[in-house]
Amino acid sequence: MSRSLPQPEEIEPEGTRPGKDGPRARPGKTPPTIPIPPPQTPARPRARTRPSRDLTVPPWGFVVPALLVYALVVLYPSIAGVAYAFTDWSGIGDASFVGLANFRALLDDQRTLDSVVNTLLLTVAVVVVQNVVGLLLALGVDTNIRSKSLLRVVFFAPAVVSPVMVAFLWKYVYNPEPTAGLNGLLGAVGLGALRQDWLGDPSLALWSVAAMVVWQYAGYSMVIFLAGLQGVPPELHEAAKIDGAGTWQRFRYVTWPMLAPALTVNLMLSTIGGLKLFDQVYAATNGGPGTASETLSTALFKEAFVYGKFGYSTAVALVLALFVAAVSLVQLRFLRAREVTA
């Protein structure tokens, strides 16, 4: 029998023999790496927590404090004032219900009726002149002049000054002395014949107050008109120039219709301000001489705090508030319709 010879042992090349950590890679290849997970720490039991409460404040919660203050300072006095208008309350003690007696007395009180007429005249003068001057100032500073920014500040500055301070300033301007204020200026330029007692003459006192108000708030109207002018597209003016439109025609058919919203705001503000004007009149003339410059606001103030007729003065205030609201609503409706047509 043939005897099989022992086969030579196959020698594996170095680097391919299995080692302790697993099979070795072949030469020229990187041995595979086996990621070893980090030792895990046993999880601790989570403590029991109470469910958290939602502490988010609703949006209306931020308005409540302001509403409470408004109701206490504005709404309650207004509602109480309406009730006092039907009483004879003198400001002290109890009030007795008198019905419409205060309103009948208002129609028979010549002083109050004169104040109504003065209020209307003053309002018309302020509304017309203030808006005309404000529009002219806005057109003047809406140009390429270098000093336009400075002029805007100068013209607007009186609007931020206290009305009482303006009244005392103009009391000096209206000083009746021949060498002081406006009279002194008229004498210096050879117009001494025009010197007047501006606040002491019954025929001039109301218009002197109107000039004071226009001087203070014309710059305010200017700013509103200026915002409207800057909102006019320049392409419209360029197209109008190409069509041969002149300066007046461009203003009449391009600029003026586009100023309708600004005109609405200015007319509303100046009308309401004129109807309830008090500070300048009271500080400059106190409604005098006589009742020449008395307005509804100064009349109801005197009826309450000078004569002690709080019930009657409240009736006058109620009439003033209703009158201002009616005029404002009619004016707003008319001006809004003009905006649509423009």
Buried (B, 14 or more C-beta within 10 A) or exposed (E): EEEEEEEEEEEEEEEEEEEEEEEBEEEEEEEEEEEEEEEEEEEEEEEEEEEEEEEEEEEEEEEEEEEEEEEEEEEEEEEEBBEBBBBBBBEEEEBEEBEEBBBEBBEEBEEBBBBBEBBBBBBEBBBBBBBEBBBEBBBBBBEEEEEBEEBBEEBBEBBEEEBEEBBEBBBEBBBBEEEBBBBBEBBEEEEEEEBBBBBBBEEBBBBBBBBBBBBBBBBBBBBBBBBBBEEBEEEBBEEBEEEEBEEEEBBEEBBBBBBBBBBBBBBBBBBBBBBBBBBBBBBBBEBBBEBBBBBBBBBBBBBBEEEBBBBBBBBBBBBBBEBBEEBBEEBBEEBEEEEEEE
